[in-house]
Amino acid sequence: MPDTDRELDEPDPAWWQELTEITCPTLVIGGGPTSHVPQDRLAELAGRIPGGRFVTIDAGHLVHESRPEDFLKALKEFGL
C-alpha cells in the first residue's frame, strides 16, 4: 500500500503529462463521494486523455460489485 499511496498522493508529473498521448477512447469510472479515491483527481485524469470520459456511479470504491447493473450500463453507453 505505501507504494500505491505514494503514487496517488504525489504522482510522477511525467505520468500526468503522458496521459495526452493516449489515443484510444478511455472511460474512467468513479464511485462518488464515499470512494476513498479523490473524485476530482479521476475527473482530471479523464480530462487529460483525448476522448476521455468520466462517469460517477455513487457506489463507493467497488463500483462493479456494489452496483453491477449501473457499471455495465456505463460500459455499454461508452461502447463496450
Summary of the structure (lengths in Angstrom):
residues: 80
radius of gyration: 13.3
end to end distance: 30.7
largest distance: 35.7
contacts: 204
relative contact order: 0.18
helix: 52%
strand: 12%
